[in-house]
């Protein structure tokens, strides 16, 4: 991906950044002012102080959390051009100390963001479809009740998730023009209304917002910040998606995006000054100033554009979820599952199981809440917590990595303080439906913690032995023609960071459990680097031409298809003479110099009575349950069409239980 970015024209990069990086935040004018208005008690409570105060809070929340935090600070913390909460964690991980507590905010933030990946498409599509009720022609199509509305929403959602598997590349290309037109439209519409009430420009004074928030005129109290915060709910995508367009293009595109957003919000605020004088509008259910400020003839156009941008935004949110899960799997935070890579868009991934889970979750949210108003009650709390977790990691990055302690303190106090206020203002949403997203996030966090600490426990109880001690036996096994040849090449996918040692169970499988004779024995381990790109390998042959210990060092954004890398390594070894040709007697290939391969996967298991401490036993059983639910590991390694051998071994058998066995031979 990064190798091709310099070839793009400036305008192409501009469109890509607008569509992929800023598409999410571009949809916020659909529901932000509507939510703030409802928190204040509706249209009947609108006053000039409310309009100016709400607009001021919107402007400065957008400036501090979006512009200052993400554009000027967080997006500088790129890891080889890639962003996201895990990318940030990888950079600060060496500075976290022995207790490694920084993995907690990384996992909590990731869980909240994944939960948000279900709510965001739901509320965006629903808000767009509900806009149809503001125009007579489209309102007549929806009719009375929610049946047609819900069917249309579910149809769009179904199309969204189906397209991830068959047309995501074409959709990605179309995102930029769609969001660009949308921003021009909302900016122009807002400007037309703003010209009637230029006095709303006084909202750029930050003291106006603070005074209103603390005054008796604020009917919502601190809850108002729960609605204001929705203006930046797409800001986390600035960081997680910037690798698709590049940091420079993303930062250069932001002024255009922000100007259009501010014009839309200022226009909606100006419209409310007029709408408050129209008593008939106060009775409108789910009154949305975004649609009602438009001339009636323009509302169908707005609805069409809103639906298109909702689809585009939802696509970017789902793609972000794929990227985050892919990074989590590579870092042993989630179990490996089938991952497909786009041949035309380097770095683009598609995870079928995640796509299915997101679809089911989105359908549930739509049917449970049934309206954007109820979704707004639940929306924002999870993403506010996720953004605070990013701020914690950012503060450590500025202090420890960049050696800027003063900037780190300012970041913590100003940005973290504002996010805490927004979390407090959103806390009421938990009982209004936020428990759905928070509950889902909690489940995801528990799963990630179980998997991560399960992996650590598994390493603790795994016995590793020097491979050099078994070279003689493996050479003798190769030469013993009385044993049938299992394959020309036997490949074990190993674990552990020491190139000189392998899991004892691997050698037990090879020499004891079911003797496997081969012309070459391969022991391969993939090490995931803390940078997105990199393809290197280390090799030890132990002075033989048949025993190969390989450590593949791959960036965390690299595809982990072992067969592709192994084929390249074999070709290099044959060329260098370190490995003999393995010409088969019978083959459809005339020039084939390599024999057949069999890949062996060993799955560990906890015995029914393991003798482990109860909490360790529970974590490990949870880890292995997740592993089984995630599917076959060979799909992750691109080996689903290879010849495979699966074996199961016990992870741990208590020596105490063995010593407690006392048998008496009956005479």
HELIX and SHEET records of a PDB file:
HELIX    1   1 UNK A    2  UNK A    5  1                                   4    
HELIX    2   2 UNK A   10  UNK A   16  1                                   7    
HELIX    3   3 UNK A   17  UNK A   21  3                                   5    
HELIX    4   4 UNK A   23  UNK A   26  1                                   4    
HELIX    5   5 UNK A   28  UNK A   30  5                                   3    
HELIX    6   6 UNK A   32  UNK A   39  1                                   8    
HELIX    7   7 UNK A   43  UNK A   45  5                                   3    
HELIX    8   8 UNK A   48  UNK A   61  1                                  14    
HELIX    9   9 UNK A   62  UNK A   73  3                                  12    
HELIX   10  10 UNK A   74  UNK A   76  5                                   3    
HELIX   11  11 UNK A   85  UNK A   92  1                                   8    
HELIX   12  12 UNK A   93  UNK A   95  5                                   3    
HELIX   13  13 UNK A  102  UNK A  130  1                                  29    
HELIX   14  14 UNK A  131  UNK A  134  5                                   4    
HELIX   15  15 UNK A  136  UNK A  142  1                                   7    
HELIX   16  16 UNK A  147  UNK A  166  1                                  20    
HELIX   17  17 UNK A  168  UNK A  194  1                                  27    
HELIX   18  18 UNK A  198  UNK A  204  5                                   7    
HELIX   19  19 UNK A  206  UNK A  214  1                                   9    
HELIX   20  20 UNK A  221  UNK A  223  5                                   3    
HELIX   21  21 UNK A  224  UNK A  228  1                                   5    
HELIX   22  22 UNK A  229  UNK A  232  5                                   4    
HELIX   23  23 UNK A  236  UNK A  240  1                                   5    
HELIX   24  24 UNK A  242  UNK A  245  1                                   4    
HELIX   25  25 UNK A  247  UNK A  275  1                                  29    
HELIX   26  26 UNK A  279  UNK A  283  5                                   5    
HELIX   27  27 UNK A  289  UNK A  292  1                                   4    
HELIX   28  28 UNK A  296  UNK A  330  1                                  35    
HELIX   29  29 UNK A  352  UNK A  369  1                                  18    
HELIX   30  30 UNK A  372  UNK A  378  1                                   7    
HELIX   31  31 UNK A  381  UNK A  396  1                                  16    
HELIX   32  32 UNK A  397  UNK A  401  3                                   5    
HELIX   33  33 UNK A  405  UNK A  410  1                                   6    
HELIX   34  34 UNK A  411  UNK A  416  3                                   6    
HELIX   35  35 UNK A  417  UNK A  426  1                                  10    
HELIX   36  36 UNK A  427  UNK A  430  5                                   4    
HELIX   37  37 UNK A  434  UNK A  461  1                                  28    
HELIX   38  38 UNK A  467  UNK A  470  5                                   4    
HELIX   39  39 UNK A  471  UNK A  479  1                                   9    
HELIX   40  40 UNK A  504  UNK A  508  1                                   5    
HELIX   41  41 UNK A  509  UNK A  513  3                                   5    
HELIX   42  42 UNK A  562  UNK A  576  1                                  15    
HELIX   43  43 UNK A  614  UNK A  630  1                                  17    
HELIX   44  44 UNK A  633  UNK A  636  1                                   4    
HELIX   45  45 UNK A  655  UNK A  659  1                                   5    
SHEET    1   A 2 UNK A 340  UNK A 341  0                                        
SHEET    2   A 2 UNK A 349  UNK A 350 -1                                        
SHEET    1   B 2 UNK A 464  UNK A 466  0                                        
SHEET    2   B 2 UNK A 501  UNK A 503 -1                                        
SHEET    1   C 6 UNK A 535  UNK A 540  0                                        
SHEET    2   C 6 UNK A 547  UNK A 554 -1                                        
SHEET    3   C 6 UNK A 517  UNK A 528  1                                        
SHEET    4   C 6 UNK A 485  UNK A 493  1                                        
SHEET    5   C 6 UNK A 597  UNK A 605  1                                        
SHEET    6   C 6 UNK A 644  UNK A 650  1                                        
END                                                                             
